[in-house]
Amino acid sequence: MAAVVQKKGRSRRALKNFSPSDTNISAGDPSPILGEPEGLSLLLSPKNSKKALPKSKSSAAAAPEKSFADELLELQGKLQQLQIEKEKREEMLKRKDEEIENRGKENERLQVEIKKLQKMKEFKPTMSFPIVSSLREKDEDKNEKKKKKNKNKTCPEKKKPCPAYFSWCKDQWTEVKRENPDADFKEVSNVLGAKWKTLSAEEKKPYEEKYQQEKEAYLQVVKQEKRENEAMRLLEEEQKQKTAMELLEQYLQFKQEGDKEGKKTRKAKDPLKPKQPMSAFFLFSKERREALLQENKNILEVSKILGEKWKNMTEEQKTPYEEIAKKHKEDYQREMELYKQKKIEEAATLEKEEEEQMKVMKQEALQLLKKKEKTDNIMKKTKENHRHKKKEQNADPNRPKKPPSSFILFSKEARKQLANERAGIPNSTINAMISVKWKELSEADKQVWNEKAAESLNAYKKEVEEYNKNAAGASNQA
């Protein structure tokens, strides 16, 4: 017989302490238990317990996924911020490097300029600057001083001419005032004006002639002053150009050579100036110093010892030194007076030399002005030269030449003397000096040269007469 297999049934253990509420749970009664919370009944129910398990697993898996993504996003944001900061720092570093380079270039440029300026400080031109401006300033100062002194006085040379009517009024004023003592200035002037109109041309003529003479003299003075000022201005400009060229040449030579001069030397004292006398104390110390120095003492110690001894000395002991010092002082004062007198004389001689130099400069300036006037009239002079050349070609070479004037004869000898005395002087300065000397000559000295010129002129006239006779005879024979 076949054995019958018995199925094992599910064995359930008996629940201890079974309560009526448990029956309701097993039967699936969803009604909540009185006195218990609602959430607890839901958890204890079999349906809700099965559904709750998978939900808890999915939430646990999703939580770490979300946290990782957030961390990635945060890291990416931080990386971007770091990159931006890095770029900014790199730009800042580049700017700083550029600034440092520019500063270095500027420092190099400044150092080069400083070296140039130092070299320029070392440049010391050795040349004589023009003295025209200084002499002109001195003349202007002198003229201003003269004007201040002569405020109340009138200078006849520079005084403007008085018209004929005003000079006539001056003569007639007193008479009209006597006739009309109670008249005002306006009434008197009206009376004079009416009388002037009634005067004839012959009565007005002397006053008008006087006015014309004064006017011509005044215009000549003004014209001469303007001419001299223009000439001095031209000379000043020319000398400035010369000095500028000399300075440029010296600077270029200095730049090429690069020689450096030594330190500035002190101003040399005048050896002729008398020395100040020694006081009584210095005379006393001079006698005692050598003996103290032989004892191997310092200068400070020696000076202290001498000072103490001098203080402790009585007046009787000091009197011989004071008398000697007094005599030396008197001698010094006499020598200083003589020295000052010499200085005054030297200053006077310098002023005279400057005046003479100013005269020469004025002559040179006038010569320059003449040259300028010649250059302005070049076309006229060229035409005149062509005409003279044609006349000379047609003229007879045997005709006697005109003799030189007295000034030309004087200038020939004066030129030789100046050339021997001052070699290397330009012709313009020689001509100016000759003209100054000619003006300074007395009438007696000029008469000698005038007589020589007259003798040569008489000889010239005789030669011309003979020449004309010979020319007339030759024409008759032809």
Buried (B, 14 or more C-beta within 10 A) or exposed (E): EEEEEEEEEEEEEEEEEEEEEEEBBEEEEEEBBEEEEEEEBBEEBEEEEEEEEEEEEEEEEEEEEEEEEEEEEEEEEEEEEEEEEEEEEEEEEEEEEEEEEEEEEEEEEEEEEEEEEEEEEEEEEEEEEBBBEEBBEBBEEEEEEEEEEEEEEEEEEEEEBBBBBEBBBEEBEEEBEEEEEEBEEEEBBEBBEEBBEEEEEEEBEEBBEBBEEBBEBBEEBEEEEEBBEBBBBBBBEBBBEEBEEBBEEBEEEBEEEEEEEEEEEEEEEEEEEBEEBBBBBEBBBEEBBEEBEEEEEEEEEBBEBBEEBBEEEEEEEBEEBBEBBEEBBEEBEEBEEEBEEEEEEEEEEEEEEBBEEBBBBBBBBBBBBEEEEEEEEEEEEEEEEEEEEEEEEEEEEEEBEEBBBBBEBBBEEBBEEBEEEEEEEEEBBBBBBBBBBBEEEEEEEBEEBBEBBEEBBEEBEEBEEEBEEEEEEEEEEE
